[in-house]
Amino acid sequence: MEEKLNALNDGVKELRSKNEEREKVAFSASLSALGKGLQFIGPYTHVNTLVNKNAFTNIGNAYDTNTGIFTAPVKGVYFFNFVVFNPHDISTGVRLLKNSIFVVAATDNPPKQDTEDTTCNSVSLFLQQGDQIYLQLIENRRVYTDSLRRNTFSGHLLFTM
């Protein structure tokens, strides 16, 4: 019995050790940390990288709040989600890119019945170490942000490969 208990304890120690060695990567950020007021971004005649400057969490420091770019620290499968808020009469649209190549988008036209609309998209991607993921505001579109922080960009490592 004691031998079995020791074997189980050794197994638990090994699992804990493997978990501690696992890469930990997760971030979530909003466009701004405005306490009051509002801010419009766009429209522009060309695409612009959206920089979500207000990081709620940035475990692993793979998301750069100065550039808006996530750089994969390890090879693996990652999950990304972004939410875009649109309360006004100019369409909104954001696309997610991997190494400058379009992956997915979320767009929304001006609200008709109410004054607020939200759009979002999510994707799981296989990334090599060093691959970059970022959001772009589509040309002639606008994003609005305020103290409610409704525009967000988040991602995390699901597992390494």
N, C-alpha and C positions, 0 to 999 in steps of 0.2 A: 504493500500500500504506500509506504513512504517513497519507494522508488517511482511509482506512478505520479505521486504528488510532485516530486522533484522534476520529473520530465515535463509535467504541465507547467510548472513555474519557469523552467527553461524556455518552453515554447512561448509563454507570455512575454518574457524578457526579449526574445528574438523579434516578436511582432512589434513590441514597443520601439525597439531599436530601428527597425525598418521604417516605421511611421515617422520617427524623428528625423530620419535621413531624407524623407520625401520632400521634394521641392514644394514650397507653399507660395502660390501666386494668386492674388485676388485684388481687384480694384473696383471702385465705384466713385464716380465724380459727377458733379453738376456743372452747368455752364458758368454759374456765378455763385458767390456767397453773399449776394445782396441782402442787407438787413431791411432796407427800405428802397422804394423806387423800382424802376424797371429799366430794361436795356433791350434795344433792338439790334440784331446782327443781320446785316444785309438789307435789301437785296443788292447783290453785286452782279456785274456782267460776266464774271468768271467764277469758277468754283473756288471755295476757300476752306481750308482745314478748320474744323471747329475745335476749339481748345476748351475742354471742360476743366476749368482751373480749380474748382473746389472739390478736392478729394475727400470723400467720407472715409475711405480706407484705401490703402495702397501697400498691401502686404507683398513683399518682394521687390518693391520699387520699380516695377516694370512699366508703369504708366508715367509718362512725363507730363506734369501739369503745365509746363511752359510751352510745349509743342503740341500737345494733344495726341501724342503717338505712344502706342503700346508696343514694346519690343519683347518678343518671346525670349525668356531667359533659358528655356530648355525645350527640346523637341517633345511634342505631345499634342494632345487634343484639348482645345480651349473652347469655352462657351462665351459668347458676347451678346449683349443686349443694349439697345439704345431706344430712348423715348424722346419724342419731339412734341412740343406744345405749340398750338397755333390759335391765338385768339382774335386775329384781325383779318383784314381784307386782302392780304397778299398770301399767295400759296406758300407752303413750306415744303421742304424736301431735303432729306439727308441721305447720303449713301456711305456705306462702309467699304473700305478698300483694304486689300492685303497686298503689300509691296507695290502700291500704285495701280493695282488691278481691281476693278469693280467686283464686288461680291453680292451685296444685297442693298436695297434702298427702302425708305419709308417716306411716303409723300402724303400731303393732305391739302385739299383746296379750301378756299375761304369758307368759314361756317355759314350755313344758310339759315337755319332755324334758331340756333343758340349763338352765343358769342365765343364758345370755347370748343376746340377739338384737339384730340391727341392721337398721334400715330406712333407705331413702334415696330421693331423687327428684331429677330434673334437668329443666331447661327452658331453652329459648332464647326470648328475648323481645325484641320491638322496643320500644325505649324512646325517649321524647323527653327532651331535656335537662331535668333537674329531677325526673323520675319517681323514685319511691322504692320500693325493694324491701326487705322485711324478713320475718323469721320470727316466728310466734306459736306458743306452746305452747297446744294445744287445752285447753279447760276439762276439769277432772277427769282430766287426764293428768299424767305426771311424766317428767322427764328426770334422768338421773344423769350426773355427770361426775367424773373422777378424774385422776390423773397421766398416764394413757395417752391422754388428749385424743381420745376417740373420737367426740365430737359436733363436727361442723365445718360451716361455711358458707363457700362459695367462689363467686367469680364473676369473669368477665373480659369485656372488650369483644372481640367477634369482628371487627366492622368497623363503620365509621361510615356514615351514610346522608346 
